[in-house]
């Protein structure tokens, strides 16, 4: 229940910040977010937001298929009481 309720708000706010959120089941604690042509991984890392770059998954793609590299990351749903703090850090990273 927590993930579903939080992710609805999380997705909407991430999209308002200009990020794309990959479609996923709202119950899952892991999201994929993307910012075209920018190193989102480094931007978020710079403000203390822990993520995992999708460049780590490049070897799992079929030959000839381009991945997102560092412009897309896996991010966890913020823990209870941490949503606003996480969104503020993400907003700072995008400035």
Secondary structure by P-SEA (a helix, b strand, c coil): caaaaaaaaaaaaaaaaccccccccccccbbbbbbcccaaaaaaaaacbbbbbccccccccccccccccccbbbbcccccccaaaaaaaaaaaac
